[in-house]
Amino acid sequence: MSYSHTARSKFTIAAWSESLITDIDGEGTTAGDTYYPARGATRAAVEYSYSGDIEGTSTVTYLIAYKADAAPVLGLERFEGSIGGHDGTCVFQHLGSQDQGSVSARIEVVPGMGTGGLTDLRGSADLSIAGPGEGGYEFVLSYDIG
């Protein structure tokens, strides 16, 4: 689908907490206080901060699979702030995959979940991340409102 507007922004990770759901083989690794299974699944609670044409904060719950190659990542993100000058809240659905050094995802606005100036928001973004992103990660949302 094609949209008439584009919002360019950067997001940074304000908080990340990940916990084990299942460990298939018992062959994971621990980093800090978090255990990552070689094959299994985790749940992550994440907070993002956005700046640019998208200004605000969000909370995301991810379900993350771990395996040797591209593994699925699913998430729902509640955003609060402004997109292209429209204030309100909305929900993004994340459907992606990860490997040891990168994440790619299709992000879609969930219809019927917006408030305020984002009530009728429709849109999507393709996200591709590799590496530590010290200055933040680029996020470009194609969208329509109304």
PyMOL commands that set and color helices and strands:
alter all, ss='L'
color gray80, all
select strands_A, chain A and resi 5-23+29-31+34-36+40-52+54-66+71-83+86-98+102-109+115-116+121-130+137-145
alter strands_A, ss='S'
color yellow, strands_A
deselect
rebuild
show_as cartoon
